């Protein structure tokens, strides 16, 4: 396949503006071999070149398409997301086989309640079209599970139900909440993780995955910890990728993959609106087939 756009990685303008995308991509596909290869090419004493022993992500050999959709305004971001989703369908339609098998959406857009029904916003509809075309779509549930409210008596802090954001409200996507990295049974769902049900009463999130203090790569070949359902989503995307890599007949069957991951999730003993079907369990998912 020819390159559509080629960016000069050494141009400061083309480098990521935040740590977010690099970290998410690293959770999904970081490679120790790749990091060591980068070390041999970088000669900047200001860059930390230490490569941890655990540098591999969920799928070190995965091929990732980088779609940079975060824009200065919410409208521009939503437009860019829709364009990226349409482009994925375009790439897959160009050939007799699917080139892109899944999409990880570690981002959050507030549901425009006044203009669209829940799960029927333009970005949600585009996600549904992508799922119907045979692509697995994984979305972060959002980080609005704990909010501050200004009242006449001052600030009121509380947990928030019905806080799942788009595109996590789309019915066909796999919506992922966050749980504790080490003690999910003890601490349950992360305090910040958005909670369901959706505004129209559907069960969301679908499941949860580790999303607190997740260590991963950052720009300029460094490493660090980040929190959020954005960090939980690529764990599930990695599990879906592994299923398709091991069982090629699952390619083009996003509903079946979603069903397997949800039915084999580990129950944390929390409300369905908090944990969905439970915590991701990759081993049990493979054993169920």
N, C-alpha and C positions, 0 to 999 in steps of 0.2 A: 504494500500500500504506500502511495506517495504521501509526503508530508504536506498538510494543508497550511500550517503556519509554522515557521521556524523562528525561534527567539534566541538571541544571543545571551547565554547564561551569564556572561561576564559584564553585561550592561546593567548598571544599578537600577535602571527603570524597569527591567524585566524580572527583578528578584521579588520574591513574595513580600508583601507589605506587613504581614502578620505571621505568627508562628503556627496558626491554626491548621492550615491545609497541609503543611509539611508533617505536622504531628499526626494528623489523622491518616495520611497516606503511609506514614511509618508504622503505625499500629497494624495496618493491613498488609503492607508489603516490604517493610524494612529488611535489608539483607546485610549480614555481617561481611560477606565477601564484597558487596558493593561499597560498604563503608571503608573497608581496607583498601579497595581500589582507589577510592576518592583520596585517601590519605597519601597515596603515592603521587597524586597529581597536584595536591595543594601544598604550597610552600609559604603559608602565611603564619608567622609566629603568634599572631593574635587569635588564632582559631584553635580551639581545643580538639585535638585529633584522636583522643582516646576512644577506642572502640570497645564497648562492654562485651563480655562473653555472651550476654543474652540479647545481642543486637537484632536477632531475627524477629520479624513480625509474624502475623498469622500465616501469611503465604509468601515466603521470600522469593519464590520464582514467578509470582504473578506479573502480568503486564498491565500497567496502569495508564489510562488516559487522564491527563491533567486538564480539567475544565475550571478556569478561574472565573467565578460568577459573582463574587462579593464586590459590590459597587458602592459608590459614595452614598446613594440614596436607596430606600426600600423599593421604590418602583423600578429603578434601574436593575437592582439585584433580582427582583422577581422576573423581569424581562429576560435577563441573562440566563437564569435557571431554566426558563421555558425554552429558550433558544438552544441551550445545551442538551436538554432532553429530546428536543426535535432532531438535533444533529445526530444523536445516538441512533435514533430510528433511521435517519438518512444513511448513516454508515452501514447499518445492518441490511438495509434494503438494496444497497448497491451490489451486493454479491449473493450467491446462492446459499451462503452460510452466515450465521451470526458472528460478527467480529467482536462485538461488545456484549458480554453475557450478563453483566450486572452493573448497577449504579448505586454508589454510596452517597447519600445526601446528609452530610453532617452540618446542617444549617437549620435555621428557624425563621419562619415568617408568621407574624400574627394573623389569625383568621379575621378577614374583613367581614364581620358579622352583619353589617348593615346592607351589604350588597350581594353576598353569596351564602348559600346554605353550607353547613359544615361538611367538609370533604368534597365540595363542588366548586371550589375556587379555581381560577385558571391554572395555577401550578399543580393543584391536586388532580385536575382533569388530565393534565399532560402526563402526570405520573401514571394514572390509570391507563392511558393509551400506551405508554411504554411497557407496562406490565402485560397488557393484552397482546402486545407484539412479541412477548416471550422473554422479556428482560427482568431479572430480579432487581427490585428497587428496595433499598433499605434506607430508612430515614430516622434521624434523631427525634425523640419525642419532644425535646425542648427543655429549657432550664427554668421554667416558670412555676415549679412546684412550691416555691417558698417566696412570698411576695410581701412588700410593704404597702400599707394603705394609709393615706392621709385622712384623718377624721377630725371632727370638731374638737375632740379631746386629745389630739396628737397623733403620733404614728402608731399604727396597729400592724403587728407582724403575725403572719399565720401561714399555714399550708393552704394550697389552692387546688381544689378539684376542677375538672373541666379545663385544664390548663395545657393540654396537648396543642402544639402549634402545627402549622402547615410546613411541609407536606405530610407530616405524620398523621393528619386527619384523613388522608386518602385511604380508602378501604383496602385496596389491593397491595399497598406497600407493607413492608415489615417494619413496624414502628418500635423503636428500641428506647427503653428507659435505662437508667443507670443504677448500679448497686455498688456496694463497698468492694474494694479490690481484694481484701484478704478475708473479711468476716461477713459475708453476705447473709448468712443465717442469723447472725447476732444483730447486725445493724439494719438489715433489710434494704429497702429502696432508699437511694440517696435523697437527702432533704431537698435538694434543688430539682430533682427529676420531675418533669411534668407528669401530672396524673390525669386519668380519665374519669368517667367515660367521655366520649366525644360530645360535642354540643347537641347532637341528635341521638345520643344514647347508645352508641356502639362501643364495644370493648376495645380500648386502647390504653396503654401500649400493648403490643403483642407479646413481648417478652423483655427481659432486662439482661444487661451484661455489665462487666466491670467498667466503671466510669469515674472513679475517684483516684486522684494522684497516680495517673497512668503515665509511666515513663516511656518516652519515645523521642525520635529525632526531631531536631529543630533546624531552622536554616543555618547555613554556614557550618554544617557538620558538627553541631553540638547536640546535647541531650538535655531533656528536662521533663518535669511533671506538669500535666494539665488535668483539669477536671471538666466534666460535662457529659451530657448524653451524646455529644459529638464524638467523644472518645469511646463510648459504648457501641455506637453503631458499626464502626469498622470491625469489631470483634465478630459481629453477626455476619457482616459482609464476607469476612474471611471464612467463616463456617460454610456459608453458601457456596463460595468459590471452591472450597475443598470438596464439597459434595459433587459439584459439577465436574471437577477434575477427576474424581474417582469413578463417578458414574456418569458417563457422557450422555446417557439417555435422559438425564435430568436437565440438560441444556434446552432452553426453550420452555421449561415447565416451572415458572416461578410459583404458581399456586401449590404445586406438590412440594417444592422446597420449603415454602413457608409452613405448610402443614407439618412436615417432618420436624422442623426446628421448634415449632410451638408445642407439638405433642410430646417431644422428648425433653422439654425444659424441666429444670428442677424446681419443685414447689418450695418457696421460701416461707410459706405460711402467712403470707400477707394478702390483703384485699386484692381482688382481681383488677380493680381500677388502679392499683399501685404497681403490681408486679406483672400484670397480664397473665400469661401462662406459666411464668416463672423465669428462672435464670438459664441462660444458654448453657447447654451441655453438649459439646461437640462429640465426645466419645459415645454417649448414649444415642445421638443422632445416627452415627455410623452403625452402631450395633442394632438399630431398629430396622435396617434395610436387609 
